Amino acid sequence: MSRTRIKSGNTDAPQTQTQAEQWLQELATKQGRVSSIEDAMNEQLTQTKKSFEQQAKPLNEEIEDLFSGIKSWASANREQLCK
């Protein structure tokens, strides 16, 4: 779980130990809910990233092939290119 910095300031404060324990329980519950929301978000981001990577894969393979061909041509024509 990521740590969340909580600002202190002019806020209410528990008045008894019992109330402090209730607040701590509520805090833990809400932090757990936030963690669940963030986990769901990260799962969706992962799936979205995979989808776009799959779309880009054929293009990246073509780019690699084109670059390799250009590199081979440049190596074969080095003298002409370095004039």
ChimeraX attribute file (.defattr): number of C-alpha atoms within 10 A of each C-alpha:
attribute: neighborCount
match mode: 1-to-1
recipient: residues
	/A:1	10
	/A:2	7
	/A:3	6
	/A:4	7
	/A:5	6
	/A:6	6
	/A:7	7
	/A:8	6
	/A:9	6
	/A:10	6
	/A:11	6
	/A:12	6
	/A:13	9
	/A:14	12
	/A:15	8
	/A:16	9
	/A:17	9
	/A:18	10
	/A:19	12
	/A:20	13
	/A:21	12
	/A:22	13
	/A:23	14
	/A:24	13
	/A:25	12
	/A:26	12
	/A:27	12
	/A:28	12
	/A:29	12
	/A:30	12
	/A:31	16
	/A:32	13
	/A:33	12
	/A:34	13
	/A:35	14
	/A:36	13
	/A:37	12
	/A:38	14
	/A:39	13
	/A:40	12
	/A:41	12
	/A:42	12
	/A:43	12
	/A:44	12
	/A:45	12
	/A:46	11
	/A:47	12
	/A:48	12
	/A:49	12
	/A:50	12
	/A:51	11
	/A:52	10
	/A:53	12
	/A:54	11
	/A:55	11
	/A:56	11
	/A:57	11
	/A:58	11
	/A:59	11
	/A:60	12
	/A:61	11
	/A:62	11
	/A:63	12
	/A:64	12
	/A:65	12
	/A:66	12
	/A:67	12
	/A:68	12
	/A:69	12
	/A:70	12
	/A:71	12
	/A:72	12
	/A:73	11
	/A:74	14
	/A:75	11
	/A:76	11
	/A:77	11
	/A:78	11
	/A:79	9
	/A:80	8
	/A:81	9
	/A:82	7
	/A:83	5
